[in-house]
């Protein structure tokens, strides 16, 4: 019985991970502005993490992917 419950829980958890997220497009100018501001903040954080990560860190390549001016 415990095996069946464990398998059911595992199947549910794995299934939930594969559901794509949906984000509706903004409809007002304020929503667009907030969205763009969030994108700019995320990019700035990526650039900061790329800049402060040591060269021998295994995450360096992943953190700097898509960052302009990154030394890899």
WOBELLIN-V633636 format. One record per residue. N is the residue number from 0. RES is the residue in one small letter. BURIAL is + if it has 9 or more other ideal C-beta (glycine too) atoms within 8 Angstrom, else -. Layout:
n->(N & N)
res->(RES & RES)
burial->(BURIAL & BURIAL)
This chain:
n->(0 & 1 & 2 & 3 & 4 & 5 & 6 & 7 & 8 & 9 & 10 & 11 & 12 & 13 & 14 & 15 & 16 & 17 & 18 & 19 & 20 & 21 & 22 & 23 & 24 & 25 & 26 & 27 & 28 & 29 & 30 & 31 & 32 & 33 & 34 & 35 & 36 & 37 & 38 & 39 & 40 & 41 & 42 & 43 & 44 & 45 & 46 & 47 & 48 & 49 & 50 & 51 & 52 & 53 & 54 & 55 & 56 & 57 & 58 & 59 & 60 & 61 & 62 & 63 & 64 & 65 & 66 & 67 & 68 & 69 & 70 & 71)
res->(x & x & x & x & x & x & x & x & x & x & x & x & x & x & x & x & x & x & x & x & x & x & x & x & x & x & x & x & x & x & x & x & x & x & x & x & x & x & x & x & x & x & x & x & x & x & x & x & x & x & x & x & x & x & x & x & x & x & x & x & x & x & x & x & x & x & x & x & x & x & x & x)
burial->(- & - & - & - & - & - & - & - & - & - & - & - & - & - & - & - & - & - & - & - & - & - & - & - & - & - & - & - & - & - & + & + & - & + & + & - & - & - & - & - & - & - & - & - & - & + & + & - & + & + & - & - & + & - & - & - & - & - & - & + & - & - & + & + & - & - & + & - & - & - & - & -)
